[in-house]
Amino acid sequence: MTRVAIIGGGPGGYEAALVAARLGAEVTVVERDGLGGSTVLTDCVPSKTLIATSDLLTEVESSAELGVDIPREIRADLAIVDDRVLSLAAAQSADISARLDASGIEVVAGLASLVDASTVRITPHDGAEDVREVDAVLVSTGAHPRVSPDAQPDGERILTWEQVYALRDLPEHMIVVGSGVTGAEFASAYNGLGARVTLVSSRDRVLPGEDPDAANLIEDVFTERGMTVLGTSRMASVQRDGDRVVVTLTDGRTVEGSHCLLALGSIPNTADLGLVEAGVTLDDGGFVQVDKVSRTSARGVYAAGDCTGVFMLASVAAQQGRIAMAHLLGDAVHPLDLEKISSNIFTSPEIATAGLSQKQIEERGLHVDVAMLPLAANARAKMQGVHHGFVKLYARRGAGSVIGGVVVGPRASELIHPIALAVSASLTVDQVADAFTVYPSLSGSVAEAARHLHGA
């Protein structure tokens, strides 16, 4: 029987464990903080639960247009919201634990490191150290928030995204430093919850790595909803002064608020694991280097998830873990294809993407046809009072095959699926257009965009 040790119980780890157990391996998962990892306990599940409340309030604000009279101001009780966030995270972790237990997988609460590529040292939180010989190791240890020496979180007024769920009252003025995905999502969420929000962006626009049409639309929406966006403004320091915080910018300006959320990126959890000593190559940022089947440079050692820096999404981590175990145990393997990934940014409205981006298309010099339709022209969007959003499709010129797409709008994370299917299966725009859609529906705009590309 193949013995597999998995270090880290997040999506990459627990999904790998389930695949390995199903294929007959003897599996041990070692998790430091709780099954589900940061994705379930402090990151994805909590943040999207918070955002769900924010989205509801945002919809209520526009109810007058739909003929609904709200007699008084609707506000969220942040203590109740955050209690719900933590409760759902714990419940999700418990569900994962039950799945692993039902599959006969050993779970150890504690720490693990490599002695060499085939030996793992396990240190339980409540027991003696155990050194085991194994046939393979999967490292899936995730990442943690980056902080600055000049902006140290205190867990009360200066916060990382892992610490915000301890808040009991809605911040009067939340300053969010960093305008990438995490910063934009939290800025949107607290704006929707009713806090005054200032977003400090070191770049000339928010979400600098995303589709420019989508990013520009989101920034316009942020401003329209009362958020202050400070572009080309780099943080120099964050200091607490009693119950206030002061963010000083490199040009000497200062911004004062009640709280500051640091969204400065992530650092991989790869220190003190014995990786380098075991022959695992790390890049300059400390991320584990892997190939398309999740192998590291050390024979028998695989890695998955945020610690690899490949694409920091829970769905990608899970897929990397599944691929690793399929490769190890001789099952059919489909190497990770980054050109077919779909992802979503949970701002309001959401931004979803699939396949190649505009930047990738331009860098490769591909000849494409593009169709972009505003959701405001969609009948269902009009009925629901949706004013912001669009559907964009990229098709290879001549062949007509769909190679990418963007959806901005409510529940874009759901609307992107037909585009993701088209990209994955190399469908043509005519095949997408010929599929029936419900009328009226927001998804009808996907088919309509495809019709615009017929014969292009």
Secondary structure per residue as TSV (DSSP state, phi and psi in degrees):
chain	resnum	aa	ss	phi	psi
A	1	M	-	360.0	134.2
A	2	T	-	-74.8	128.2
A	3	R	E	-100.2	123.5
A	4	V	E	-121.2	129.4
A	5	A	E	-108.7	129.4
A	6	I	E	-116.7	120.6
A	7	I	E	-100.5	104.8
A	8	G	-	114.0	124.4
A	9	G	-	-106.5	26.7
A	10	G	S	-77.2	-166.6
A	11	P	H	-55.8	-42.4
A	12	G	H	-62.8	-40.0
A	13	G	H	-75.3	-51.7
A	14	Y	H	-72.8	-32.8
A	15	E	H	-68.3	-38.3
A	16	A	H	-62.9	-41.0
A	17	A	H	-61.5	-43.7
A	18	L	H	-63.8	-41.6
A	19	V	H	-64.9	-46.4
A	20	A	H	-61.6	-43.1
A	21	A	H	-64.7	-40.1
A	22	R	H	-64.6	-30.0
A	23	L	T	-91.0	7.9
A	24	G	T	97.9	8.5
A	25	A	-	-82.7	158.7
A	26	E	E	-93.4	116.1
A	27	V	E	-118.9	134.4
A	28	T	E	-123.1	126.7
A	29	V	E	-108.5	127.5
A	30	V	E	-112.1	120.0
A	31	E	E	-128.7	130.9
A	32	R	S	-76.0	-45.7
A	33	D	S	-108.5	-26.7
A	34	G	-	151.6	143.5
A	35	L	T	-61.1	140.2
A	36	G	T	104.0	-22.1
A	37	G	H	61.3	-160.8
A	38	S	H	-65.2	-30.3
A	39	T	H	-53.9	-45.8
A	40	V	H	-87.8	-38.9
A	41	L	H	-89.9	-35.3
A	42	T	T	-135.1	-3.3
A	43	D	S	-126.4	-93.7
A	44	C	H	-63.8	-55.4
A	45	V	H	-61.6	-49.1
A	46	P	H	-60.8	-45.7
A	47	S	H	-65.6	-39.3
A	48	K	H	-73.7	-26.2
A	49	T	H	-68.6	-43.4
A	50	L	H	-59.5	-43.6
A	51	I	H	-65.3	-31.9
A	52	A	H	-59.6	-41.6
A	53	T	H	-66.8	-42.5
A	54	S	H	-60.8	-43.2
A	55	D	H	-62.3	-39.0
A	56	L	H	-62.5	-44.0
A	57	L	H	-63.8	-38.6
A	58	T	H	-62.7	-40.5
A	59	E	H	-66.0	-39.6
A	60	V	H	-63.3	-36.6
A	61	E	H	-60.1	-30.4
A	62	S	T	-96.5	12.2
A	63	S	G	-67.7	-25.9
A	64	A	G	-60.0	-34.4
A	65	E	G	-63.1	-28.9
A	66	L	G	-92.9	7.8
A	67	G	T	86.9	17.7
A	68	V	-	-102.2	125.5
A	69	D	-	-98.0	113.3
A	70	I	-	-93.6	112.7
A	71	P	-	-71.6	-18.1
A	72	R	S	-146.6	167.6
A	73	E	-	-66.7	134.1
A	74	I	-	-99.6	124.6
A	75	R	-	-131.8	152.4
A	76	A	-	-91.1	143.0
A	77	D	-	-90.1	104.5
A	78	L	H	-63.5	-31.6
A	79	A	H	-62.0	-43.7
A	80	I	H	-67.9	-42.0
A	81	V	H	-59.3	-48.8
A	82	D	H	-69.5	-32.7
A	83	D	H	-62.6	-41.5
A	84	R	H	-64.8	-41.6
A	85	V	H	-54.6	-52.2
A	86	L	H	-69.1	-35.1
A	87	S	H	-64.9	-43.7
A	88	L	H	-66.9	-37.0
A	89	A	H	-62.7	-44.1
A	90	A	H	-64.2	-40.1
A	91	A	H	-65.4	-40.4
A	92	Q	H	-64.7	-40.8
A	93	S	H	-61.6	-41.4
A	94	A	H	-64.8	-37.6
A	95	D	H	-62.2	-42.0
A	96	I	H	-64.1	-41.8
A	97	S	H	-58.7	-42.9
A	98	A	H	-64.9	-38.9
A	99	R	H	-64.2	-44.2
A	100	L	H	-65.8	-41.3
A	101	D	H	-63.1	-41.8
A	102	A	H	-65.7	-23.3
A	103	S	T	-92.6	4.6
A	104	G	T	74.3	26.6
A	105	I	-	-93.7	130.1
A	106	E	E	-76.2	130.6
A	107	V	E	-119.4	127.4
A	108	V	E	-116.6	124.1
A	109	A	E	-83.9	111.2
A	110	G	E	166.2	-156.6
A	111	L	E	-116.2	155.3
A	112	A	E	-145.1	153.0
A	113	S	E	-151.0	165.8
A	114	L	E	-92.2	130.3
A	115	V	E	-82.0	-44.4
A	116	D	E	-153.7	-170.3
A	117	A	T	-66.7	-16.0
A	118	S	T	-124.7	14.2
A	119	T	E	-134.6	129.5
A	120	V	E	-120.1	134.3
A	121	R	E	-99.6	119.9
A	122	I	E	-111.3	127.1
A	123	T	E	-120.0	96.3
A	124	P	E	-65.2	153.7
A	125	H	T	-64.3	-28.6
A	126	D	T	-125.9	30.8
A	127	G	S	-157.7	-173.4
A	128	A	-	-85.8	155.1
A	129	E	-	-62.6	143.5
A	130	D	E	-134.5	123.8
A	131	V	E	-106.2	124.2
A	132	R	E	-124.6	141.4
A	133	E	E	-85.4	132.0
A	134	V	-	-133.4	163.6
A	135	D	S	-89.1	-24.5
A	136	A	E	-159.6	154.7
A	137	V	E	-129.6	137.8
A	138	L	E	-115.0	122.9
A	139	V	E	-96.8	118.0
A	140	S	-	-140.9	64.0
A	141	T	-	-96.5	-0.8
A	142	G	-	71.9	-153.6
A	143	A	E	-150.4	168.5
A	144	H	E	-133.1	161.8
A	145	P	E	-63.4	137.8
A	146	R	-	-78.9	137.5
A	147	V	-	-126.0	172.4
A	148	S	B	-118.2	145.9
A	149	P	T	-57.1	-25.6
A	150	D	T	-95.9	6.7
A	151	A	B	-149.6	80.1
A	152	Q	-	-92.6	122.9
A	153	P	-	-67.7	143.9
A	154	D	-	-115.0	-0.1
A	155	G	S	77.6	-0.9
A	156	E	S	-120.4	-52.8
A	157	R	S	-117.6	-31.9
A	158	I	E	-110.5	117.6
A	159	L	E	-130.9	148.8
A	160	T	E	-92.8	172.3
A	161	W	T	-69.9	-12.1
A	162	E	T	-82.3	-15.1
A	163	Q	T	-104.4	-9.4
A	164	V	G	-67.7	-20.0
A	165	Y	G	-80.7	0.8
A	166	A	G	-87.0	-8.5
A	167	L	-	-68.4	137.2
A	168	R	-	-106.6	-17.4
A	169	D	S	-128.0	147.5
A	170	L	-	-64.8	127.8
A	171	P	-	-57.4	139.1
A	172	E	S	-70.8	-40.3
A	173	H	E	-147.1	106.0
A	174	M	E	-94.8	121.0
A	175	I	E	-98.7	119.3
A	176	V	E	-103.7	120.9
A	177	V	E	-101.2	113.8
A	178	G	-	116.5	124.3
A	179	S	-	-115.9	25.5
A	180	G	S	-75.9	-161.0
A	181	V	H	-59.8	-49.6
A	182	T	H	-62.8	-46.6
A	183	G	H	-62.2	-43.7
A	184	A	H	-65.4	-40.5
A	185	E	H	-64.0	-46.3
A	186	F	H	-70.7	-36.2
A	187	A	H	-60.8	-44.1
A	188	S	H	-63.7	-42.0
A	189	A	H	-64.0	-49.7
A	190	Y	H	-70.3	-29.7
A	191	N	H	-63.5	-43.8
A	192	G	H	-66.9	-30.9
A	193	L	H	-75.1	-13.9
A	194	G	T	111.1	3.2
A	195	A	-	-80.2	152.2
A	196	R	E	-74.4	133.2
A	197	V	E	-129.7	133.8
A	198	T	E	-118.9	126.1
A	199	L	E	-106.8	118.9
A	200	V	E	-97.4	115.9
A	201	S	-	-118.6	126.9
A	202	S	S	-77.4	-13.1
A	203	R	S	-101.0	176.1
A	204	D	S	-80.4	-7.6
A	205	R	S	-153.0	161.8
A	206	V	S	-71.2	160.4
A	207	L	S	46.6	58.7
A	208	P	T	-62.9	-22.2
A	209	G	T	-91.0	2.8
A	210	E	S	-104.4	176.5
A	211	D	-	-52.9	126.4
A	212	P	H	-62.9	-36.5
A	213	D	H	-64.0	-41.5
A	214	A	H	-67.2	-44.2
A	215	A	H	-64.3	-41.8
A	216	N	H	-64.9	-38.5
A	217	L	H	-64.7	-44.7
A	218	I	H	-62.6	-41.5
A	219	E	H	-63.5	-39.2
A	220	D	H	-62.5	-41.1
A	221	V	H	-65.5	-43.8
A	222	F	H	-54.7	-48.3
A	223	T	H	-65.4	-42.0
A	224	E	H	-59.9	-33.0
A	225	R	T	-90.8	12.3
A	226	G	T	95.5	2.4
A	227	M	-	-77.2	143.3
A	228	T	E	-95.2	121.1
A	229	V	E	-111.3	117.0
A	230	L	E	-100.8	97.8
A	231	G	T	-80.6	159.8
A	232	T	T	44.0	46.2
A	233	S	-	-128.6	108.6
A	234	R	-	-97.0	133.6
A	235	M	E	-71.6	132.6
A	236	A	E	-98.9	-40.4
A	237	S	E	-161.9	161.0
A	238	V	E	-132.0	125.1
A	239	Q	E	-126.2	145.4
A	240	R	E	-97.5	136.9
A	241	D	E	-130.6	89.1
A	242	G	T	67.4	-121.2
A	243	D	T	-98.0	21.3
A	244	R	E	-125.0	159.0
A	245	V	E	-125.6	147.5
A	246	V	E	-123.5	119.9
A	247	V	E	-100.5	118.8
A	248	T	E	-100.4	130.4
A	249	L	E	-93.5	161.3
A	250	T	T	-66.2	-19.5
A	251	D	T	-90.5	7.0
A	252	G	S	97.1	-13.9
A	253	R	-	-69.5	155.9
A	254	T	E	-128.2	150.7
A	255	V	E	-128.6	126.9
A	256	E	E	-110.3	135.8
A	257	G	E	-149.5	-174.4
A	258	S	S	-88.9	-29.8
A	259	H	E	-144.5	157.1
A	260	C	E	-133.5	128.8
A	261	L	E	-106.8	122.8
A	262	L	E	-91.8	120.0
A	263	A	-	-126.4	71.4
A	264	L	-	-104.0	12.7
A	265	G	-	103.3	-172.0
A	266	S	E	-129.7	152.9
A	267	I	E	-118.7	130.0
A	268	P	E	-67.2	144.7
A	269	N	S	-86.7	74.2
A	270	T	-	-121.9	1.4
A	271	A	T	-77.6	149.2
A	272	D	T	60.4	30.0
A	273	L	S	-107.8	-2.5
A	274	G	-	72.9	21.1
A	275	L	T	-67.8	-51.8
A	276	V	T	-60.8	-42.9
A	277	E	T	-62.0	-28.5
A	278	A	T	-87.0	0.4
A	279	G	T	95.1	13.3
A	280	V	-	-87.6	128.4
A	281	T	-	-85.5	129.7
A	282	L	B	-110.6	150.7
A	283	D	-	-85.4	-176.3
A	284	D	T	-63.5	-23.5
A	285	G	T	-89.8	0.6
A	286	G	S	89.3	4.4
A	287	F	-	-80.0	143.7
A	288	V	B	-73.7	130.6
A	289	Q	-	-84.5	126.4
A	290	V	-	-133.4	159.9
A	291	D	-	-96.4	-167.9
A	292	K	T	-75.6	-7.9
A	293	V	T	-113.7	21.1
A	294	S	-	74.0	14.4
A	295	R	B	-77.9	141.2
A	296	T	-	-93.4	-174.3
A	297	S	S	-76.2	-9.5
A	298	A	S	-99.8	126.5
A	299	R	T	-59.5	130.0
A	300	G	T	85.4	-2.2
A	301	V	E	-110.8	121.5
A	302	Y	E	-112.2	166.8
A	303	A	E	-148.8	150.3
A	304	A	-	-149.3	151.6
A	305	G	S	92.2	-161.5
A	306	D	G	-61.4	-25.2
A	307	C	G	-67.7	-14.0
A	308	T	G	-92.7	-20.2
A	309	G	T	67.6	12.3
A	310	V	S	-65.5	-54.6
A	311	F	-	-160.8	108.6
A	312	M	-	-81.0	72.4
A	313	L	-	-130.5	143.8
A	314	A	H	-60.1	-38.4
A	315	S	H	-64.8	-37.4
A	316	V	H	-70.4	-41.2
A	317	A	H	-57.5	-47.3
A	318	A	H	-61.3	-42.3
A	319	Q	H	-67.0	-40.3
A	320	Q	H	-60.0	-42.4
A	321	G	H	-63.8	-44.4
A	322	R	H	-62.7	-44.5
A	323	I	H	-61.2	-42.1
A	324	A	H	-58.4	-47.2
A	325	M	H	-72.2	-34.8
A	326	A	H	-62.7	-42.6
A	327	H	H	-65.0	-45.8
A	328	L	H	-60.7	-43.0
A	329	L	T	-100.9	11.1
A	330	G	T	80.5	18.7
A	331	D	-	-85.0	170.3
A	332	A	-	-60.8	134.2
A	333	V	-	-121.8	130.4
A	334	H	-	-116.5	103.8
A	335	P	-	-54.5	150.9
A	336	L	-	-61.1	126.6
A	337	D	-	-114.5	101.8
A	338	L	G	-68.2	-15.0
A	339	E	G	-80.2	-4.2
A	340	K	G	-119.7	11.9
A	341	I	-	-75.8	141.0
A	342	S	E	-111.6	146.3
A	343	S	E	-146.8	166.8
A	344	N	E	-144.1	143.4
A	345	I	E	-111.6	122.9
A	346	F	-	-91.6	51.1
A	347	T	S	-81.1	-179.3
A	348	S	S	-122.2	105.7
A	349	P	S	-75.3	164.4
A	350	E	E	-76.7	157.6
A	351	I	E	-122.0	118.8
A	352	A	E	-119.3	142.9
A	353	T	E	-134.9	154.6
A	354	A	E	-147.0	143.2
A	355	G	E	73.5	-151.3
A	356	L	-	-74.2	143.5
A	357	S	-	-90.9	168.7
A	358	Q	H	-58.4	-41.7
A	359	K	H	-62.4	-44.6
A	360	Q	H	-63.8	-39.8
A	361	I	H	-62.7	-44.2
A	362	E	H	-67.0	-41.4
A	363	E	H	-63.9	-32.3
A	364	R	H	-89.5	-4.9
A	365	G	T	65.9	30.9
A	366	L	-	-76.0	146.2
A	367	H	-	-95.7	115.8
A	368	V	E	-132.8	159.5
A	369	D	E	-108.7	143.9
A	370	V	E	-126.8	136.4
A	371	A	E	-126.2	131.9
A	372	M	E	-134.6	118.5
A	373	L	E	-118.1	129.5
A	374	P	E	-72.3	140.5
A	375	L	G	-66.7	-21.6
A	376	A	G	-60.4	-20.6
A	377	A	G	-88.8	-5.3
A	378	N	S	-82.6	133.3
A	379	A	H	-60.9	-43.7
A	380	R	H	-65.6	-38.5
A	381	A	H	-60.9	-39.9
A	382	K	H	-62.8	-42.5
A	383	M	H	-62.0	-37.2
A	384	Q	H	-89.6	0.1
A	385	G	T	72.3	30.4
A	386	V	-	-88.1	121.6
A	387	H	-	-112.2	-21.2
A	388	H	S	-114.9	131.6
A	389	G	-	142.4	167.9
A	390	F	E	-162.6	166.2
A	391	V	E	-119.9	132.0
A	392	K	E	-129.7	132.7
A	393	L	E	-122.6	141.8
A	394	Y	E	-113.0	127.3
A	395	A	E	-126.2	139.7
A	396	R	E	-65.9	126.5
A	397	R	T	-63.7	133.0
A	398	G	T	94.4	-57.0
A	399	A	T	-78.9	-32.8
A	400	G	-	79.5	5.4
A	401	S	B	-74.1	139.5
A	402	V	E	-77.3	123.4
A	403	I	E	-116.2	-5.0
A	404	G	E	-177.7	165.7
A	405	G	E	-170.1	161.4
A	406	V	E	-136.9	137.2
A	407	V	E	-127.0	128.7
A	408	V	E	-119.8	122.7
A	409	G	E	164.3	-179.5
A	410	P	T	-62.3	134.6
A	411	R	T	53.9	39.4
A	412	A	H	-59.5	-27.7
A	413	S	H	-60.3	-27.0
A	414	E	H	-87.8	-36.1
A	415	L	H	-71.6	-20.0
A	416	I	T	-75.0	-16.9
A	417	H	H	-59.6	-44.8
A	418	P	H	-61.1	-32.8
A	419	I	H	-70.7	-41.1
A	420	A	H	-61.1	-41.0
A	421	L	H	-62.6	-42.4
A	422	A	H	-62.5	-42.7
A	423	V	H	-65.5	-45.8
A	424	S	H	-63.8	-39.7
A	425	A	H	-96.2	4.8
A	426	S	T	55.3	43.6
A	427	L	-	-73.3	152.7
A	428	T	B	-88.2	165.3
A	429	V	H	-63.6	-32.2
A	430	D	H	-67.4	-38.1
A	431	Q	H	-65.6	-39.6
A	432	V	H	-65.7	-41.8
A	433	A	H	-68.0	-31.7
A	434	D	H	-77.7	-17.5
A	435	A	S	-70.9	136.7
A	436	F	-	-69.5	140.4
A	437	T	-	-122.4	155.6
A	438	V	-	-74.1	140.7
A	439	Y	S	-115.8	129.9
A	440	P	S	-86.8	146.5
A	441	S	-	-156.9	151.5
A	442	L	T	-66.2	-33.7
A	443	S	T	-65.3	-18.5
A	444	G	H	-59.3	-26.2
A	445	S	H	-68.7	-25.5
A	446	V	H	-66.1	-47.8
A	447	A	H	-64.7	-37.6
A	448	E	H	-65.4	-40.9
A	449	A	H	-61.7	-40.0
A	450	A	H	-64.3	-39.4
A	451	R	H	-63.0	-34.1
A	452	H	H	-63.8	-22.6
A	453	L	T	-95.7	2.1
A	454	H	T	-62.9	125.4
A	455	G	T	71.3	8.0
A	456	A	-	-70.7	360.0
